[in-house]
Amino acid sequence: MRAMILAAGLGTRLKPFTDHHPKALAEVNGKSLLQKNVEYLLSFGITEIIVNVHHFADQIVDTINQNNGWGAHITISDETDEVLETGGGLLRAAHYFESEERWLVMNADILTNLNLHKMIAADEAYRIKSEGDLIATLAVTNRNSSRNLIFNQAGTLCGWKNNNTAEEKWALPLRDPNTAVPKAFSGIQIIHAAFLQEVQLRGKFSLIDAYLQLAQHYAIHYFDHSDGILLDVGKPESLEKAAAIFK
């Protein structure tokens, strides 16, 4: 399986570090977030990785080259001309996945011990159950979050909610709100080839908006790894916490 690490974001929550560096190069115990996630993917046998870049792109490219990709074969997807967000960034790199049936996409600013072998097995089970209609499997947890993906009792994506503003977006409205299963998205997903064929959005857009569009016609399920560790390393205090957890 090939993978993509999304590293093009501006990282505004990590200021002042990101005034002069990309967030993917913020360090935890002497290793950048990018290096830690490359090594994480390598530990599950994923050696072919594409990394998108925008903010201080040259620093990421130089670091990858100086470290020979930390043992992985890394390709760069250049987004220096514009920020495309997660969905637009994936479409920019679509050529990299042309021959793939499915691939993994993850954010650069998370650290986790999620067992990818288990997630891949769950994705395969969903694919068989959906008879080929599976578009994606999304890693989630039960942690508190300002935003939740909403699934039904069968584990199918139905909507999204901003818990601070009460804004909602629905692909498959629930008849009974009491059956809603809210989950916090982990920023890790397995995406199937049909995604690139069916997504209608173009330019700058988020993967979440694409999923909500596609969930009207295709299956999108979740993989819950609440029994493990997930840390969003998007703020300076999170880096300190990560240093204590991820040695």
N, C-alpha and C positions, 0 to 999 in steps of 0.2 A: 504494500500500500504506500502511495505517495502522500505527502502532507504539505500543508501551507501554514506558515506562521505569519499572522497579521501584525506587522511592525511599522505601519505607515502613519499611525496616529500622532497627533500633536502632543499628547501627554500633558495637558494643561494642569491636571491635578497633581502632577509631580514637580511643579515649579518650586524653587528656582532651578532645579537640575535641568529641566527641559528647555530652559532659556538658552542653553548652550549645547545640549546633547539630546539624542533621541531616547525615549523612555525605555526602549528595548535594551539599552546599554547601562541602565541603572543596575548597580551591583548588590548582590546578596552574598555575604561571606566570600568576597573576592571573585565572584563569577557574575557576569551579566545575566539578566533575565533571558536574553536570547540564547546564551550558551547553555544555561540550565535547561531550557526547553528543547534545544537541539539534543542535548544529552538524554533528556527524558524520552524523546522519540526514538533515539538510538537504542535505548534499553529495551524497547519493544520491537526492535528489528526494522524500524523505519529509517532508511538511509537516504532516500531521495526527498529533498525538501526545497520548496520555493518560499522565498521571503519577500514580501512587498515592502518598499521603502518610499518615504517622502520627506519627513522632517529630519534634517541633518543626515540625508541618505548616504553621503560619502563616508560618514563615520561608521555606519553599519557595514558598508561594503568593504572598507579598509580593515575593520576588525575581523570580518569573516575571512578575508584573504590572508591576513597575518596569522590566523590560527588554522588555516587549511580546513575551515568548516567544522573544526572539532571532530573530524572523522566522518562527517556526513558530506554528501554531494549536494551543495547548495546552489540554487539558481536564484537570481535576483529579478523581481518584477518591479520595474521602474515606474513610480507614480509621482516623480518630482514635478510634473507639469500641473497636477491637481490632486486634491484629496478626494478619493472615491468612496470612502467608508468601506465597511466590510463586504457588502454585496458587490459594489462596483469594483472593489479590489479583486475579488474572486473572478469576476468576468474578465478583467484585464489579464488575468493569468490563466484563462480558460484553455489556451493552447497547451499548457503544461499537463492538462488532465484529459486530453482528447482521446487517448487510448485506454483510459482507466474506467472501470465499472463503478468504483467508489473511491473516495479519498477522505482524509482527515484535515480539518481546518481548526486552528486554535489561535487565541489571542496571545500576543507576546507578553502581556503584563499579568499573567496568572501563573501560579505555581500549584501543583497538585500531585497527589500520589494515585490518581485514578488509574485503575487497571485497564489498559487499553485492550488487552486480550478479551476481557469480559465484555467490554463495550462492543467490540467487533462481533463477538458471538451473539450478543443481543440484537445487534443490527441485522445479522444474517437471519436470525429467527423471525424478526419483524418482516424482513423481505419475503421470506417463504409464506408467512401468514397473510401478507397483503397481496400475494400473487403478482408481484412485480410492480405494484403501485407505490412502493416506498420511495420517497424523495430524500428523506434525511432522518437521522437519529440524533437527538440533542442531549448532551450531558446536562444534568440538573441536580440540584440538592434542595433540601428543605430549609435552608438558612433564611434569615430575614433579609429582605431586599426591597429597594425602592420600586422595583419593577418585577412583575411576575409573568411568566407564560402560563396560560390557563389550558389545562388538558381535561378531557372527560374521563369517566371511570375506566374506559378501555385504554387509556394512555395516549389518545390521539389529540394532537394540537388543535385547539379551538379558538384561542384568542390571546390577548395581551392586555395587561393593566398596569398603569402607573399608580402606585399606591399613595404617592404624595399629592397628585392632582386629580385622581379618580378618572383620568382619561382611559378609555377602553378602545380596543380594536378587535373586531371579531371576524373570523373566517367561517366558523360554524357555531352560531349562537346556541347556547344551551337552553333547553326547554325548562329545566329546573336548575336554578342557580346553586342550589344546595349540593348538586353533584359535581361542582367545579373542583378540580384538583390543581391548586396553584403551586408552581415550582419556580425556583430561582435558576436562571440559565447560567451555566458555568463557562461559557465562551469556548466550548469544545463541541465539535459536531462531525459526524460522518455524513458526507453528501454523496448522492448517487448521480450517475451520468445524466439521468432524465432532467435534473435540475437545470443544466445548461441549455437543454432543448426547450424547456417549458417556461422558464422565468421570462416575464414580459418587461420587467423594469430595466432601465438603462441609465448610464451615467453614474451619478452619485446616489447610492441608496444603501440601506442596511440589510443584512441577511434576515433580520427579524421581519422586516416588511415583505421581503420576498417569500419567506415561509408562510406568512399570513395569507398572501395571495395564492400560493400553491396549495395550501391546506384545504382550500375549497374543493379541490379535485383529486388530490393525492394524499397518501398517508405520511404523516410526520409524527414520530413517537419520541418518547423520552427514555433515557437511561439514568436512573437515580443512583448516585454514588455518595449519598449522605453519610455512609459509614466510613468515608475516607476524609482526606484533607483537601480543601480548596481555598486558596488565598488570592484575592484580587490585590495585586501589588501596584495599585494606582496612586497611592498617596505616600508621602515621606514616612509617616508612622507605620504604614504597612511594610515598608522595607525593614524596619526594626523588628517587627513581629516575625517577618519571614526569616530573618537571620537566626532567630531562636528556634524556628521549626525546621527549616531546610538547611541542614549543616553542609 
